[in-house]
């Protein structure tokens, strides 16, 4: 990667706020130690206001798919549709899926899904035969739908090639810290974790461990 790293946070209706904000916070706080290397911005299908999960937060994206700077890191947060919605996880246009695939195939790019954000990523076909993970409560469902993907249980994140997938919600912080570790080194990654009062070595909550 070049000295300046573009970190694009993909957003859409129903985006989970912690899935989005956890990685944002990691990269922004890392800028304290690396001369503001990370340029963090949001991107959406359209320029209109995006309502988060349960419409708790309204977000105006900085870019759309058509004018977004080339991402070096693309973060795909989870999406929770309104209660009673017939739309499944990963509800978005074919154009959005095509755009994600194009970014993943771009030289030097890294793609990171957070929680059920992986439902967007699996539609690209790029995870076939690769290792991945997602929220523990969604693993059985997604494995049935995509049997060619090797889903790993009871981990916070999985890195396979240029794709990083993370488990539930706060695991997006783990994935982002892993990327900081790879780019800026372990010492800086730990300093950021300390600032965030985040224990990277904490055990998984016992009720989330799958047999």
C-alpha positions as semicolon CSV with decimal commas, in nm:
position;residue;x (nm);y (nm);z (nm)
1;X;0,000;0,000;0,000
2;X;0,109;0,359;-0,055
3;X;0,173;0,589;0,240
4;X;-0,185;0,715;0,235
5;X;-0,443;0,440;0,282
6;X;-0,804;0,493;0,172
7;X;-1,044;0,319;0,411
8;X;-1,395;0,308;0,268
9;X;-1,682;0,220;0,500
10;X;-1,974;0,088;0,297
11;X;-2,315;0,189;0,433
12;X;-2,674;0,109;0,341
13;X;-3,019;0,111;0,503
14;X;-3,013;-0,089;0,826
15;X;-2,636;-0,063;0,875
16;X;-2,529;-0,175;1,223
17;X;-2,368;0,122;1,395
18;X;-2,101;-0,062;1,598
19;X;-2,002;-0,266;1,292
20;X;-1,935;0,064;1,120
21;X;-1,800;0,274;1,407
22;X;-1,570;0,012;1,562
23;X;-1,336;-0,007;1,260
24;X;-1,369;0,369;1,199
25;X;-1,246;0,435;1,552
26;X;-0,953;0,195;1,514
27;X;-0,824;0,359;1,197
28;X;-0,882;0,716;1,318
29;X;-0,702;0,651;1,647
30;X;-0,416;0,480;1,462
31;X;-0,363;0,810;1,279
32;X;-0,213;0,945;1,601
33;X;0,087;0,720;1,548
34;X;0,142;0,710;1,172
35;X;0,121;1,069;1,047
36;X;-0,248;1,041;0,956
37;X;-0,195;0,756;0,713
38;X;-0,560;0,648;0,700
39;X;-0,817;0,850;0,511
40;X;-1,149;0,716;0,639
41;X;-1,476;0,788;0,457
42;X;-1,823;0,647;0,397
43;X;-1,965;0,533;0,064
44;X;-2,319;0,430;-0,035
45;X;-2,519;0,347;-0,345
46;X;-2,675;0,693;-0,347
47;X;-2,600;1,033;-0,196
48;X;-2,920;1,047;0,012
49;X;-2,953;1,008;0,386
50;X;-2,897;0,652;0,512
51;X;-3,088;0,532;0,820
52;X;-2,906;0,286;1,044
53;X;-3,052;-0,018;1,220
54;X;-3,389;0,080;1,373
55;X;-3,337;0,427;1,219
56;X;-3,143;0,528;1,531
57;X;-2,884;0,724;1,335
58;X;-2,911;0,913;1,005
59;X;-2,593;0,924;0,797
60;X;-2,502;1,127;0,490
61;X;-2,238;0,933;0,293
62;X;-1,933;1,122;0,173
63;X;-1,921;0,934;-0,159
64;X;-2,132;0,717;-0,386
65;X;-2,021;0,411;-0,581
66;X;-1,969;0,627;-0,889
67;X;-1,732;0,884;-0,738
68;X;-1,565;0,695;-0,452
69;X;-1,184;0,709;-0,440
70;X;-1,023;0,369;-0,490
71;X;-1,037;0,190;-0,153
72;X;-0,723;0,025;-0,019
73;X;-0,941;-0,118;0,260
74;X;-1,315;-0,169;0,218
75;X;-1,519;-0,236;0,532
76;X;-1,858;-0,403;0,487
77;X;-2,064;-0,371;0,808
78;X;-2,365;-0,581;0,897
79;X;-2,717;-0,488;0,797
80;X;-3,029;-0,543;1,005
81;X;-3,351;-0,470;0,818
82;X;-3,659;-0,336;1,000
83;X;-3,864;-0,590;1,195
84;X;-4,111;-0,761;0,965
85;X;-3,917;-0,671;0,652
86;X;-3,919;-0,946;0,386
87;X;-3,567;-0,845;0,284
88;X;-3,290;-1,083;0,401
89;X;-2,942;-0,996;0,523
90;X;-2,727;-0,843;0,252
91;X;-3,012;-0,670;0,070
92;X;-2,868;-0,450;-0,200
93;X;-2,862;-0,410;-0,575
94;X;-2,668;-0,615;-0,825
95;X;-2,471;-0,299;-0,891
96;X;-2,357;-0,292;-0,529
97;X;-2,242;-0,655;-0,538
98;X;-2,060;-0,594;-0,866
99;X;-1,888;-0,290;-0,717
100;X;-1,773;-0,489;-0,411
101;X;-1,634;-0,760;-0,638
102;X;-1,449;-0,504;-0,847
103;X;-1,287;-0,354;-0,536
104;X;-1,185;-0,698;-0,411
105;X;-1,016;-0,775;-0,742
106;X;-0,826;-0,447;-0,742
107;X;-0,452;-0,486;-0,687
108;X;-0,348;-0,425;-0,328
109;X;-0,702;-0,394;-0,191
110;X;-0,821;-0,561;0,128
111;X;-1,188;-0,633;0,197
112;X;-1,321;-0,677;0,550
113;X;-1,673;-0,788;0,636
114;X;-1,812;-0,733;0,984
115;X;-2,077;-0,961;1,133
116;X;-2,356;-1,033;0,880
117;X;-2,197;-0,790;0,636
118;X;-2,053;-1,108;0,491
119;X;-2,390;-1,168;0,321
120;X;-2,293;-0,896;0,074
121;X;-1,949;-1,044;0,022
122;X;-2,060;-1,404;-0,040
123;X;-2,275;-1,288;-0,332
124;X;-1,959;-1,192;-0,521
125;X;-1,843;-1,555;-0,532
126;X;-1,497;-1,449;-0,415
127;X;-1,521;-1,650;-0,093
128;X;-1,578;-1,985;-0,264
129;X;-1,320;-2,237;-0,132
130;X;-1,190;-1,975;0,114
131;X;-1,207;-1,965;0,493
132;X;-1,441;-1,713;0,655
133;X;-1,652;-1,641;0,960
134;X;-1,951;-1,435;1,067
135;X;-2,183;-1,385;1,364
136;X;-2,225;-1,711;1,556
137;X;-2,606;-1,696;1,522
138;X;-2,583;-1,673;1,141
139;X;-2,321;-1,942;1,077
140;X;-2,559;-2,235;1,029
141;X;-2,779;-2,041;0,790
142;X;-2,502;-1,906;0,572
143;X;-2,315;-2,238;0,561
144;X;-2,627;-2,404;0,421
145;X;-2,660;-2,135;0,156
146;X;-2,292;-2,134;0,061
147;X;-2,148;-2,484;0,120
148;X;-1,835;-2,409;-0,087
149;X;-1,710;-2,166;0,178
150;X;-1,516;-2,304;0,474
151;X;-1,682;-2,126;0,766
152;X;-1,483;-2,125;1,091
153;X;-1,661;-2,127;1,428
154;X;-1,560;-1,967;1,756
155;X;-1,313;-1,710;1,625
156;X;-1,317;-1,332;1,623
157;X;-1,187;-1,302;1,268
158;X;-1,045;-1,501;0,977
159;X;-0,795;-1,374;0,720
160;X;-0,769;-1,557;0,388
161;X;-0,580;-1,384;0,112
162;X;-0,697;-1,024;0,079
163;X;-1,027;-1,091;0,254
164;X;-1,082;-1,058;0,628
165;X;-1,414;-1,166;0,777
166;X;-1,509;-1,102;1,137
167;X;-1,758;-1,244;1,382
168;X;-2,029;-1,058;1,563
169;X;-2,050;-0,681;1,606
170;X;-1,746;-0,581;1,819
171;X;-1,529;-0,830;1,630
172;X;-1,498;-0,562;1,364
173;X;-1,259;-0,396;1,610
174;X;-1,049;-0,715;1,616
175;X;-1,039;-0,728;1,238
176;X;-0,940;-0,364;1,209
177;X;-0,668;-0,402;1,474
178;X;-0,539;-0,705;1,281
179;X;-0,507;-0,488;0,969
180;X;-0,329;-0,215;1,167
181;X;-0,097;-0,484;1,302
182;X;-0,016;-0,592;0,944
183;X;0,033;-0,238;0,812
184;X;0,174;-0,041;1,108
185;X;0,309;-0,312;1,335
186;X;0,212;-0,489;1,654
187;X;0,325;-0,210;1,887
188;X;0,098;0,051;1,730
189;X;-0,192;-0,194;1,714
190;X;-0,157;-0,256;2,086
191;X;-0,134;0,115;2,163
192;X;-0,462;0,169;1,977
193;X;-0,626;-0,121;2,162
194;X;-0,510;0,031;2,491
195;X;-0,655;0,372;2,402
196;X;-0,985;0,202;2,318
197;X;-0,968;0,005;2,646
198;X;-1,010;-0,305;2,433
199;X;-0,878;-0,648;2,533
200;X;-0,777;-0,835;2,219
201;X;-0,704;-1,147;2,423
202;X;-1,042;-1,166;2,598
203;X;-1,215;-1,505;2,570
204;X;-1,531;-1,538;2,367
205;X;-1,851;-1,503;2,569
206;X;-1,944;-1,859;2,672
207;X;-2,300;-1,842;2,535
208;X;-2,167;-1,765;2,186
209;X;-1,939;-2,069;2,158
210;X;-2,071;-2,323;1,908
211;X;-2,013;-2,698;1,941
